[in-house]
Amino acid sequence: MAFVTPAGVFRRRDLVSCDGWLDKVSQWIGDEQYEDVGVDVPGLEVVDLKKSFLRKEKGKKGKRKRKEIVHALNGVSFTAERGQIYGLLGPNACGKSTTMKCIGSINAADSGTIRVFGVDVSKQPYKARQMFGYVHQDAGVDKILTGREHLDLFADLAHVDTARKEQNTEDLITALRMENFIDLETGVYSGGIKRRLDIALAMVHQPGLLLLDEPTTGLDVESRAIIWDLLREFRGNGGCVLLTSHYLEEVDTLADVVGIMDKGSLIASGTTAELKASLGGTRVQIRIEEFTSQTEAERALEHLKAKGAIRQGLINPGLGNALELVIPANRDTSDAVEILLRDAGFESMFSVSKSRMSLGDVYLTATGRSLQDADRIAQAARDPKQTKSEQIL
């Protein structure tokens, strides 16, 4: 399957050079004001994006409603090139989905610029929408229609000609391994099959950019592997992908460039290799006992910090209050840390392990907390009813 080629998007299958790309786009969308579109522009440009919401809370015991302005995005900027997967990594409520909705023209940004293949989303939203496919966190399918009927409907809405619609449909069915499900009503689909169909609907009109908002959350291993393979092929053919996730493994595996978001800001960006190399040092996990008490774990961590032996450290309650440490490159490794702990009265260690730096360590260094901790805090603080009632300023 070849939906996108390195030279451009929306190309006829028999074209082998970029000469016909602009003509093809003009034929499909219209000829007016296409001077700003060219084959050398990035797939996606986001410049100083800001977005706020007005949140209302009901007053208690006759008190007035309290209004609060929530700053969801604080000047987010990044560029995703053609033939590249850009991964936005961060916990829940950090601004990933809001960024997606602004790019997809679902929400209007307060300020900033978004360009899709050179087309300004705020000035030419219709043209921009023809160039991307958007997959929301929740699959939106009609349970009484079959998968094939969904694909026909979405292709018709995008004004895809009959021959190309049929070819694209068959290509996607094969690529997503949906042959046994495509003619069944979607009401009987599992979550994994619904997500595969959702991605097929976003790709049936041959977009050059895919916007995927946590596409594999809660999926089975098989569906996740199939989607990963499709995204790699799409990238290999020159497609541009913006992927949001809070799965470290997914972003580390798929993304060519990673942006780390926290509290509405992009706090770090680069290739996974660059981000890990920028830290230097070694990651060490120490379990003092199989199940260490919180008090003892805190005492050990404070002792190591006081001695200047670690750059970052936290307690992992999910692993018996193990110590997750980042040791600077100019320091001795775990042997020196063990000696310091023994000097503080910790006679023996249950287990000690060393590993290379990970994206989780990058997030820990940038924010001072683990991605899992940030996720738990955000989920606990988030009121679904309150979030639902947010009003766009």
C-alpha positions in Angstrom: 0.0 0.0 0.0 1.4 3.4 -0.9 -0.8 6.2 0.3 1.9 8.8 0.5 5.2 9.2 -1.2 8.3 11.2 -0.2 7.7 13.8 -2.8 4.2 14.7 -1.7 0.6 13.8 -0.9 -2.6 13.1 -2.9 -0.6 11.8 -5.8 -1.9 9.5 -8.5 -0.5 6.0 -8.2 1.2 6.2 -11.6 3.2 9.4 -10.8 6.8 8.8 -9.9 8.1 12.4 -9.4 6.9 15.4 -7.5 6.0 17.4 -10.6 2.3 16.5 -10.5 1.8 16.9 -6.7 0.6 20.5 -6.7 -1.6 20.0 -9.7 -3.2 17.0 -8.0 -4.0 19.0 -4.8 -5.4 21.8 -6.9 -7.6 19.5 -8.9 -9.1 18.0 -5.8 -9.5 20.9 -3.5 -9.5 23.9 -5.8 -7.1 26.2 -7.6 -7.6 29.4 -5.6 -4.8 30.8 -3.3 -2.4 27.8 -3.6 0.7 29.9 -3.9 1.6 29.0 -0.2 1.6 25.3 -0.9 4.9 23.7 -2.0 6.7 20.3 -1.9 9.5 21.6 0.4 7.3 22.7 3.3 7.1 20.5 6.5 4.1 18.3 7.0 3.1 20.2 10.2 4.2 23.4 11.8 2.9 24.6 15.2 4.1 28.0 16.3 3.5 29.6 19.8 0.1 27.8 20.3 -1.9 29.1 23.2 -5.3 27.9 24.4 -7.4 28.6 27.5 -10.8 27.4 28.8 -13.3 28.8 31.2 -14.2 26.2 33.9 -17.3 26.8 36.0 -17.8 25.1 39.4 -21.1 25.0 41.2 -21.2 26.9 44.4 -21.9 25.1 47.7 -24.8 26.0 50.1 -26.2 28.9 48.0 -22.8 30.4 47.1 -22.2 31.7 43.6 -20.6 29.6 41.0 -16.8 29.9 40.9 -15.2 30.6 37.5 -11.6 29.6 36.8 -9.5 30.1 33.7 -7.5 27.0 32.8 -4.4 27.6 30.6 -4.3 24.3 28.6 -1.5 25.4 26.2 1.2 27.9 27.0 3.0 28.7 23.7 3.6 25.2 22.3 5.9 25.1 19.2 7.2 22.2 17.1 7.7 21.0 13.5 7.0 17.5 12.1 8.6 16.8 8.8 7.5 14.5 6.0 8.5 10.9 6.4 8.6 11.4 10.2 6.6 10.3 13.3 6.5 13.0 15.9 5.5 11.7 19.3 4.0 13.9 22.0 4.6 12.3 25.4 3.0 13.3 28.6 0.5 12.4 31.4 -3.2 12.9 31.2 -4.3 16.6 31.3 -1.0 17.9 30.1 -2.4 19.4 26.9 -1.8 16.7 24.3 -5.4 16.3 23.2 -6.0 20.1 23.3 -3.0 20.4 20.9 -4.6 17.8 18.6 -8.0 19.5 18.6 -6.5 22.8 17.7 -4.5 21.3 14.8 -7.6 19.4 13.7 -9.6 22.7 13.8 -12.0 21.2 16.3 -11.0 23.9 18.8 -9.9 27.4 17.8 -6.6 28.4 19.4 -6.4 31.7 21.3 -3.2 32.6 19.4 -0.4 31.0 17.5 -0.1 29.5 14.0 -0.7 26.0 12.7 0.2 25.1 9.1 -0.5 21.7 7.4 1.8 21.4 4.3 2.0 25.1 4.3 -1.7 25.8 4.6 -2.8 27.9 7.6 -5.5 26.0 9.5 -7.2 29.1 10.9 -7.3 30.9 7.5 -8.0 27.9 5.2 -9.6 25.2 7.4 -11.3 23.4 4.6 -8.2 23.0 2.5 -6.2 21.9 5.6 -8.8 19.3 6.5 -8.3 17.6 3.1 -4.7 17.0 4.0 -4.9 15.2 7.3 -6.8 12.3 8.9 -7.7 12.6 12.5 -8.2 9.7 15.0 -9.8 10.8 18.3 -9.2 8.9 21.6 -12.7 7.4 21.3 -13.7 5.5 18.2 -16.9 7.1 16.7 -18.7 4.4 14.7 -22.3 3.6 14.0 -23.0 0.1 15.4 -25.7 -0.7 12.7 -23.3 -0.1 9.8 -20.7 -2.5 8.6 -17.0 -1.5 8.4 -17.2 -1.4 4.6 -20.2 0.9 4.7 -18.3 3.2 7.0 -15.4 3.3 4.6 -17.7 4.0 1.7 -19.4 6.8 3.6 -16.2 8.5 4.7 -14.7 8.3 1.2 -17.8 9.8 -0.3 -17.7 12.6 2.2 -14.1 13.3 1.1 -15.2 13.3 -2.6 -12.9 10.4 -3.4 -13.6 9.0 -6.9 -15.1 5.5 -7.2 -12.1 3.7 -8.6 -9.7 5.2 -6.0 -12.2 4.6 -3.2 -12.4 0.9 -4.0 -8.7 0.5 -4.3 -8.0 2.4 -1.0 -10.6 0.4 0.8 -9.1 -2.9 -0.2 -5.6 -1.7 0.6 -6.7 -0.7 4.1 -8.6 -3.8 4.8 -5.6 -5.9 3.9 -3.1 -3.7 5.7 -5.2 -3.7 8.9 -6.1 -7.4 8.6 -9.8 -6.8 8.7 -11.0 -9.3 6.0 -13.0 -11.4 8.6 -14.7 -8.4 10.1 -15.2 -5.7 7.4 -18.7 -6.9 6.3 -20.0 -7.3 9.9 -22.0 -4.6 11.7 -19.6 -2.6 13.9 -21.8 -3.3 17.0 -20.1 -6.7 17.3 -16.6 -5.4 16.9 -14.1 -5.7 19.8 -12.3 -2.5 20.9 -9.2 -3.4 18.9 -11.1 -4.0 15.6 -13.0 -0.7 16.2 -9.7 1.1 16.6 -8.4 -0.4 13.3 -11.5 0.7 11.5 -11.1 4.2 13.0 -7.6 4.5 11.6 -8.8 3.2 8.2 -11.5 5.9 8.1 -8.8 8.5 8.7 -6.7 7.2 5.9 -9.3 6.3 3.2 -8.9 9.7 1.5 -5.1 9.4 1.3 -4.0 12.1 3.7 -0.4 13.3 4.0 -0.7 13.9 7.7 -2.1 11.6 10.4 -3.2 13.0 13.8 -3.5 10.1 16.2 -4.6 10.9 19.8 -3.5 7.9 21.9 -4.5 5.4 19.2 -3.5 2.2 21.0 -4.7 2.8 24.6 -6.2 -0.3 26.0 -5.7 -2.4 22.8 -4.7 -6.0 22.6 -1.1 -6.9 21.6 -2.1 -8.0 18.1 -4.1 -4.8 17.2 -1.3 -2.7 18.6 1.4 -4.5 16.5 -0.8 -4.2 13.3 -1.3 -0.4 13.8 2.5 0.0 14.5 3.3 -1.8 11.3 0.9 0.4 9.3 2.3 3.6 10.8 5.9 2.5 9.9 4.8 1.9 6.3 3.0 5.2 6.1 6.1 7.0 7.3 8.3 5.0 4.9 6.2 6.3 2.0 6.7 9.9 3.1 3.7 10.4 5.4 3.9 12.6 8.4 2.4 11.4 11.7 1.7 13.3 15.0 1.2 10.7 17.7 0.2 11.4 21.3 0.7 8.8 24.0 1.5 8.2 27.6 3.0 4.9 26.8 6.8 5.2 27.0 7.4 2.0 25.0 5.2 3.2 22.1 6.8 6.6 21.7 10.3 5.1 22.1 9.6 2.4 19.5 7.8 4.5 16.9 8.8 8.2 17.1 11.6 9.7 15.2 11.3 12.9 17.2 9.8 13.2 20.7 8.3 16.2 22.4 7.7 16.0 26.2 4.7 17.9 27.5 3.9 18.9 31.0 1.3 21.4 32.3 0.5 22.8 28.9 4.1 23.4 27.8 6.6 21.6 25.6 9.6 21.1 28.0 11.9 19.0 25.9 12.2 18.0 22.2 14.6 15.9 20.1 15.2 12.4 18.9 15.1 9.7 21.5 18.8 9.2 21.2 19.5 12.9 21.7 17.2 13.2 24.7 18.8 10.1 26.4 22.3 11.2 25.5 21.7 14.7 27.0 21.3 13.1 30.4 24.5 11.1 30.6 24.9 8.8 33.5 23.3 5.5 34.5 19.9 4.4 35.7 20.0 2.3 38.9 17.1 0.5 40.6 17.7 -0.6 44.2 15.3 -2.7 46.4 16.6 -2.5 49.9 14.2 -5.2 51.0 11.6 -7.1 49.0 9.0 -4.8 50.5 10.7 -1.8 52.0 8.7 0.5 54.3 7.9 4.0 53.0 9.9 5.5 56.0 13.0 3.5 55.3 12.9 4.2 51.5 12.5 7.9 52.2 15.5 7.8 54.7 17.7 6.0 52.1 16.8 8.5 49.3 17.4 11.5 51.5 20.8 10.1 52.5 21.9 9.7 48.9 20.7 13.2 48.0 22.6 14.7 50.9 25.8 13.0 49.8 25.3 14.3 46.2 25.5 10.7 44.9 22.5 11.0 42.5 21.0 13.5 40.1 17.4 12.4 40.4 15.6 9.8 42.5 12.2 8.7 43.5 10.4 5.9 45.3 8.5 3.4 43.2 5.5 2.2 45.4 4.5 -0.3 42.7 7.7 -2.3 43.2 7.9 -2.5 47.0 9.1 1.1 47.4 12.2 0.5 45.3 14.6 3.4 44.7 14.7 4.6 41.1 17.9 6.6 40.7 19.8 8.5 38.0 23.5 8.6 38.7 25.6 11.3 36.9 28.2 10.1 34.3 31.0 11.6 36.4 30.1 9.5 39.4 30.9 5.9 40.3 28.0 3.6 39.5 25.9 1.4 41.8 28.8 0.1 43.8 29.4 3.5 45.4 25.7 3.9 46.1 25.5 0.6 47.8 28.5 1.6 50.0 26.8 4.8 51.0 23.6 3.0 51.9 25.5 0.5 54.0 27.2 3.3 55.8 23.8 4.7 56.7 22.8 1.4 58.3 21.2 -0.6 55.4 23.2 -3.8 55.8 22.2 -5.6 52.5 20.3 -5.0 49.3 17.5 -7.3 48.1 18.3 -6.4 44.5 20.4 -3.9 42.4 20.0 -3.4 38.7 21.6 -1.0 36.2 20.3 0.0 32.7 20.7 2.6 30.0 18.7 5.8 30.2 15.1 5.7 29.0 12.5 8.2 28.0 11.1 7.8 31.5 14.4 9.0 32.9 14.3 12.0 30.5 10.8 12.9 31.8 11.9 12.4 35.4 14.9 14.7 34.9 12.8 17.4 33.1 9.9 17.4 35.6 11.2 15.9 38.9 8.5 13.2 38.9 7.9 10.0 37.0 5.3 9.9 34.1 3.3 7.3 36.1 3.2 9.6 39.2 2.2 12.6 37.0 -0.5 10.5 35.4 -2.0 9.4 38.8 -2.0 12.9 40.1 -3.7 14.3 37.0 -6.4 11.6 37.0 -7.1 12.1 40.7 -7.4 15.9 40.3 -9.6 15.7 37.2 -13.4 15.9 37.6 -15.1 14.3 34.6 -18.2 16.4 35.1 -16.2 19.6 35.4 -14.1 18.8 32.4 -17.3 18.2 30.3 -18.7 21.5 31.2 -15.6 23.5 30.3 -16.5 26.4 27.9 -14.1 27.6 25.3 -13.2 31.2 25.7 
